[in-house]
């Protein structure tokens, strides 16, 4: 049973998400200023903070192999909402219709150094980030991450992966930055439905 304090934290997260999403939609012209208030309450009362995503491939092993993921929605991805160390869902730089799961390794202001002496160091610019695969058994050339496609815009991040179901008996929270895990704990406690994840799981 979810405690009252957890419900309060969950409601606060949901309201913040509703406001942020409505403001974002207003800024890009999807809704008018008169529609902002209605959009906030519609999202708050009828929307969820998470959705399911099917992941395939071994690039994020052992953290995540093929499995059903619970993803927390992020209307605006910036250093106040995502942290280095988070496992994120982002648009595939090679095909924006697809999404990939990678770990956020660096954000704006970080100096990037290469193990190749021929590569010049560089600093990530504003609203840029660097994402990496977890699987250390794969060679850099075998992995589709920032070592291949370079920095990506923070705005391409659409969510943070907070739970992974590999099989009906092998599932659990995803290890993210500790600050993010604290933020997500109430959301996970309220919206996690392992039975629903298992029902939608692709063997």
Number of C-alpha atoms within 10 A of each C-alpha: 5 9 10 9 10 15 15 12 16 22 15 13 17 19 17 13 22 25 19 16 20 24 20 16 16 17 12 9 10 11 15 14 12 9 12 19 14 12 19 19 15 13 18 19 11 7 12 15 21 20 15 17 19 15 20 15 12 17 24 22 15 11 15 26 17 20 23 25 28 26 22 23 19 21 20 19 19 17 13 8 14 23 22 17 19 24 29 23 25 22 18 18 19 10 9 11 8 10 18 21 28 26 22 24 17 19 25 18 14 15 12 12 12 11 6 7 8 7 9 9 10 12 13 17 14 11 16 20 26 24 26 22 24 19 17 12 11 13 8 15 9 10 18 18 23 18 15 12 13 12 20 21 18 21 16 18 26 18 25 30 27 25 23 26 23 21 15 13 8 9 18 13 16 19 15 22 15 12 13 19 17 11 14 20 15 22 23 20 15 15 15 16 11 16 10 10 25 18 10 13 19 14 10
